[in-house]
Each structure stands twice: as structure tokens, then as C-alpha cells.
Amino acid sequence: MITAAQLRAARALIGIDQRRLAALSGLSVPTIQRMEASHAVIRGNVDSLMKLVGALAAAGIELIGDNATSHGDGRGVRLKSPPSPPTTAKRKRQAAGRKAGK
């Protein structure tokens, strides 16, 4: 399984845009955009997901699942735990701060 956040991070690590990833994976740009717009685990047909993961692997990306160890060399990042969504009070403070900054 790959999450939308992993996909965006993977692209950033290898310095490619959505168009380049689409070309490398044989998928369309709108398909890549839909995958990256997901809120959690990317959903799609198995063939598309295999093409995506294969293209990332060929570009040097090792996808690491929850609680899995990395067996490769090189640098990377890992999200320790998913960030919690802001509380309603925090969202209101953020919105007020943006309004005040205008």
C-alpha cells in the first residue's frame, strides 16, 4: 500500500513533477493527480498501482510501510506517526490569524 503523502514525498525526493512520473510509469497525468489528491491510501486498479510502484522503484525509491524496516542504503524520510488533524478551536484560531494578516 502507498499513501498519497508517500507518493508526493517520493516525487520530491527524486525531483520530478507529476508529468515526469506519468511518463515514467505509463500512467496519465490526471491519474497521478487523482492518486496524489487521495486522503489516505491510494486506490486504483492493480495494474496502475504496480506501474506506479515499479516506476518509483526504478527511480531509486524504497516505499516503507508502517512498522517496516528499511533494507536499502541511501537517505530517506519516514513519518513517525500521522499528524493529527487540527481541532476545531485550532482551525478557528488559524482562520482568525489569516484574516488578521490581510
GIFEN-V100135 format. One line per field, one symbol per residue. psi: psi as a letter, one per 40 degrees, with the letter a starting at -180 (. if undefined). A space follows every 50 residues. Layout:
BEGIN
psi = ???
END
This chain:
BEGIN
psi = ihiddddddddddefiidddddddefiiddddddddeiebhhiiiddddd ddddddddeehhhhiheiiheiiiiaihhdihiiiiiddddddddddddd e.
END
